[in-house]
Amino acid sequence: MKLTAYAIINAILCIGYGLSLLIFPAKFVEPYGIILNDYGILMARGYGTILCEVGIIFWFNRNIPGSERIWRIILSASLFYNVVMTAVQIIAITNGVVNSFTWTTVVFQTIVGAFCIYFLLVGRKNKK
């Protein structure tokens, strides 16, 4: 996969998930076994805003060559996010905070993180 395609896919997914959390947070998290109170809705919308921000960053950088330094920064930040969120979600699953549907998100974030590693390594290899 090319970095441009990855950036477009990631942007669409982040913005899609982000808008869903902004517009209908309680319905969006319901399949995960989560019931949101007013505070939870506020936090979900905040998280949705962050996801939209990440999507916008990927979208606006999609045509920048992978050799540019900005991609190392974006991919490193994305890798950090995906590793930490995967750990947080696994802890939530094992503690019974969320249901097994959350494993879909763990798998998705693991795949996204793997692509980050791949593009970081390809970028390093191309600089040599």
N, C-alpha and C positions, 0 to 999 in steps of 0.2 A: 504494500500500500504506500502511496506517496503521502508526504506530509500535508500537502494541500487537501487531499481527500480526507485525511484524518482530522484536520482542522475543521473542515466543513461539517463532517459527521458529529464531531464533539460539540461544535457550536449549536447545531440544530438540537441535539439531545439536551444540552445544558439549558438552552433557552426554552425548550419545550417543558422540561421538568420545572424550571424556574417559574415560568408563567402559570403552570398548573398549581404550584404552591402559593403563588400570589393571588390567583383568582378564586380557587376553591380548595384551600388547604385541608380542611377537615375531610372532605370527600376523597382527596388525593391520597391521604395517608391511611384511610380506613382499611384497605386491603392488607396493610402491614400489621393490623391489630392494634392500631393506635387511635385513641379517642382524645381529641384536643379540647382543652378548655380555652378560655380567652387568652391566657398567657401563651399556651401552646400555639394558638393561631398566630399570635404576634411573632413568635420565634420561627414558625414555619414560613411566614411571609418574609422574614429577614433572611432566612436561608434561601428562599426563592429568589430574592434580590441578588444574593451573592452568586447563585447559579447563572442568573441572567448576565451578570457582570462577566463571569468567566466565559460564557458563550460569546458575548460581544468581543472580548479580547481575542478569542480564537478566530472569530469571523473576520475581524479587521486585519488580522495578521496572516490570513490564509494564503495570500499571494506573495508573501515575503519569502525569499529563498531560505531553505533550511540551514544554510551556512551562516546566516546572520546571527549575531550574539543574542538578539531578543528571543530567539527560539530556545536557547539553552535556559534562559530565565523562565519563560513560560512553561516549558516542559518540566523543569525541576520543581517549580511551584505546583504544577498539576500532579506530578508524581508524589510529592509530599502530601497533598490533599487526599489523593486516592489511597495511599498507604494508611494514613491516620484514620480516615473514614471507614476503611475496611476493618481495621482493628476495633473501632468504636462499635460498628454494626455487629461484628462477631460477638463482642462482649454483651451487647444488647440481646442478641439471639440466645446466647447461653444462659443469660440471667432471666429469660422469660419476659423481657420488656416488650419485645416485638415477636411476631410469629415467624414461621419458616419461610413465608413469602419474601422476607428480607434477604434470603440467600440469593435471590435474583439480582439484587443490588450489589451484593458482595462479588458475585461473578462478573457483573458488568464493570465494576470499579477495578477488579483485578485485571481484566482485559485492557481497560484504558491505561492502567499503570504499566502493564507490559509494553504497550505501544510507546509510552513515554520513554521507557528504558531503551527500547529499540531505536527510536529516533535520536535519543541522546548519544547512544553508541555509534550510530551511523554518522552523526554530525562530527563526533570526535575522530572517527576513522577518515572522514573526508578532509579533515584539517591536516592530517599527517602527510 
